[in-house]
Amino acid sequence: MKKLFASAIIFVMVFVLSSCAVPAQNSSERTNGLNCAFTAEMSITLDKFSGEAEVKRFGDGVWSAEFKSPNTLSGVTLSFEAGNAEASYKGLSFSVPRSALPVKAMMLNLMDAVDTAAKLTELKGEEKDGMLLISGSLEGGDYTVTVDENGRLAAFSMPNNQLSMTFREVTLISTSDAAEETVPTQEETTVSVQ
């Protein structure tokens, strides 16, 4: 009787452990199209804030976003490189703390999520309506990066922060074009704000 009882417990344990190892039905893989330099039109919604910008990714941790709307940000470019954030407007540049504006905070979350995913060989996530949803967690909360059939950025969201970004017209930038754009011109004036 003891052997029968022990065998039954072992059988149940093996069944439970093996059923946990079965992947989800909607789980899918896709070629990683995030590990490249690109430019895209971006629409942003953060609680009551909404805006439009052209975002560029030059490489790991090197991004910029030039805002077209709202009017209070129109023409402002936020540049991120080597952990530093810089704002510029009509040739005047100034350094600012990373967490000074909600706009910068949401850009930093986007950068962290995409740059982390860009390091992967293949993207893995949940398949939904032809898109791949990659979930993760950052210091600021849980997020979802959505990529299209080519593994390119389509959307980014952080539901707990009421943040939603959509990307359209994603275009690859050649390495030489990216290098030219990140070099500041001599006409720019730099002012440091501490």
C-alpha positions in Angstrom: 0.0 0.0 0.0 2.9 2.4 0.8 4.5 1.7 -2.5 1.2 2.3 -4.4 0.7 5.6 -2.5 4.3 6.7 -3.1 4.0 5.8 -6.8 0.8 7.8 -7.1 2.4 10.9 -5.5 5.4 10.6 -7.9 3.1 10.3 -10.9 1.2 13.4 -9.8 4.4 15.4 -9.2 5.8 14.4 -12.6 2.5 15.3 -14.3 2.4 18.7 -12.5 6.0 19.6 -13.3 5.7 18.6 -16.9 2.5 20.6 -17.5 4.3 23.7 -16.1 6.9 23.4 -18.8 4.5 23.6 -21.7 4.8 27.0 -23.4 1.8 29.3 -23.9 -0.2 28.8 -27.0 0.3 32.3 -28.3 4.1 32.3 -27.5 6.1 33.2 -30.6 9.5 34.3 -31.8 10.6 36.8 -34.4 13.8 38.2 -36.0 15.2 41.1 -33.9 14.8 44.2 -36.0 15.5 46.6 -33.0 19.3 46.4 -33.0 19.8 49.0 -35.7 19.7 52.8 -36.2 16.3 54.0 -37.2 14.0 57.0 -37.3 10.2 57.0 -36.8 7.3 59.3 -36.2 6.0 58.9 -32.7 2.7 59.7 -31.1 2.7 59.9 -27.3 -0.1 59.8 -24.7 0.8 60.2 -21.0 -2.3 60.6 -18.8 -3.6 64.0 -20.1 -0.5 64.9 -22.1 -0.3 64.1 -25.8 2.3 64.9 -28.3 4.0 64.1 -31.6 7.8 63.8 -32.2 10.3 62.4 -34.6 12.4 59.9 -32.6 15.8 58.5 -33.7 17.8 55.6 -32.3 21.5 55.8 -33.3 22.6 52.9 -31.1 22.6 51.5 -27.6 21.8 54.4 -25.3 22.0 57.0 -28.1 18.6 58.5 -29.0 17.0 61.8 -29.8 13.4 63.1 -30.0 12.4 66.3 -31.7 9.0 67.4 -30.7 6.4 68.8 -33.1 3.6 69.2 -30.6 2.3 70.3 -28.1 3.1 74.0 -28.7 5.0 74.2 -25.4 7.5 71.5 -26.7 7.4 72.3 -30.4 11.0 72.6 -31.7 12.6 71.1 -28.6 15.0 68.2 -29.2 15.9 65.9 -26.3 19.2 64.0 -26.9 20.4 61.1 -24.9 23.9 59.7 -24.9 26.1 57.9 -22.4 23.6 58.4 -19.6 23.3 62.1 -20.1 20.3 64.0 -21.4 20.5 67.3 -23.2 17.8 69.6 -24.4 18.2 72.0 -27.3 16.1 74.6 -29.0 17.1 76.7 -32.0 20.8 76.1 -31.5 20.9 76.7 -27.8 21.8 73.5 -25.8 21.6 72.9 -22.1 22.1 69.9 -19.9 19.3 68.9 -17.6 18.8 66.2 -14.9 17.5 62.9 -16.3 14.3 63.0 -14.3 13.5 66.7 -14.7 10.5 66.2 -17.0 7.8 63.5 -17.4 8.7 63.6 -21.1 12.3 62.7 -20.4 11.2 60.0 -18.0 9.0 58.3 -20.6 11.8 58.5 -23.2 14.2 56.9 -20.7 11.7 54.1 -20.1 11.4 53.6 -23.9 15.1 53.6 -24.4 15.8 51.1 -21.6 13.1 48.7 -22.9 14.1 48.8 -26.5 17.9 48.8 -25.9 17.4 45.7 -23.6 15.4 43.9 -26.3 17.9 44.9 -29.0 20.6 42.9 -27.4 18.6 39.6 -27.8 19.3 37.2 -30.7 15.5 36.7 -31.3 12.5 38.5 -29.9 10.1 36.3 -27.9 6.6 37.2 -26.8 2.9 36.9 -27.3 1.5 36.9 -30.8 -1.5 39.2 -31.3 -3.1 40.5 -34.5 0.2 40.0 -36.5 2.2 41.8 -33.9 4.6 40.5 -31.2 4.1 41.8 -27.7 7.3 41.6 -25.5 6.6 42.2 -21.8 9.0 43.2 -19.2 9.6 45.3 -16.1 11.6 48.4 -15.4 12.1 50.5 -12.3 9.2 52.7 -13.4 6.8 49.7 -13.9 5.7 46.9 -16.2 5.9 47.6 -20.0 5.1 46.1 -23.3 7.2 46.6 -26.5 5.2 45.8 -29.6 7.1 44.9 -32.9 5.8 44.3 -36.4 6.4 41.3 -38.6 10.0 42.5 -39.3 10.8 42.8 -35.6 10.7 46.6 -35.9 9.3 48.9 -33.2 5.5 49.5 -33.5 4.4 50.6 -30.0 5.5 50.9 -26.4 3.2 51.1 -23.4 3.3 51.2 -19.6 -0.3 50.8 -18.5 0.3 51.5 -14.8 1.8 54.9 -15.8 -0.9 55.6 -18.4 1.8 55.8 -21.1 1.2 54.8 -24.7 3.6 55.4 -27.6 2.9 54.4 -31.2 5.5 54.5 -34.0 4.9 54.8 -37.8 7.1 55.3 -40.8 10.0 53.4 -39.2 13.0 53.9 -41.5 16.5 52.5 -41.1 19.4 54.9 -40.9 22.7 54.0 -42.3 25.7 54.0 -39.9 27.3 57.0 -41.7 24.1 59.1 -41.5 23.7 58.3 -37.8 27.4 59.4 -37.2 26.8 62.7 -39.1 23.7 63.5 -37.1 25.2 63.0 -33.6 28.2 65.3 -34.3 27.3 68.9 -33.0 27.8 71.8 -35.4 30.1 74.7 -34.5 27.2 77.1 -34.5 25.6 75.5 -31.4 26.1 77.3 -28.1 26.2 75.1 -25.0 25.1 76.2 -21.6 25.4 74.0 -18.5 22.6 74.1 -16.0 23.4 72.3 -12.7 
